[in-house]
Amino acid sequence: HYPLRRQRQMCIRDRFGIDNDSYYVTQMNLCAPEIVTLDGRYYIATLNPHLDGIRLARLKWKSFSKPVFAFDSESHRAEWSQKDGDLASVFTNSTRNWFHPRTEYFIGTAETGPKEFDDARTGMIEGPEFSVRTEQCVFYVSGGNDRDRLYVAVVDAKTEKEYLRLTGKNSNLLEPILADCRAFLGKSVKIRVADRSKEPWGHINFGGIVEHTPEKDR
């Protein structure tokens, strides 16, 4: 029997995996996975959970454009502010857990130091006005799972209308979430990061947005 292992999936770029997880995508519980090609198409093959056969799934590669925010820029981080609450800071570069952010800095509402956190902290963070140019964007969100109290939202900069709300999966891994942005395409909007929970997993993490390159432009 092969051990069921957690396999780490990464984007295929120049170099990765050797002291460099910047292109990390997600994790999957698979046993002995293989990526194969057939007639120009990519597939992933892996053993069934009970080792009684093999499963195949076609892979579709996603292309991305430039990030919407520059979280590693000190001047850009200064444009974000805490509107209320007792959060330790707006941004963090904490490495206490398996966050795997795309940038060194990200928003983590429970982070109080390099290796410390406090789920009892609450607050609201807002970013500067911006607009997206593509119909789809990738949002990097993690943390507790509670759409009412823990979320990252896109709201209209003038009317406060909420267009999109995302929450975590009770995991700190900043996984990419492909979101439909047509409702606010080209409009002036802002990001609202809300933490209204003091319970275990009472925090939300936000690692930025990347515009999704349309199929016709790839």
Disulfide bonds with the S-S distance in Angstrom:
none
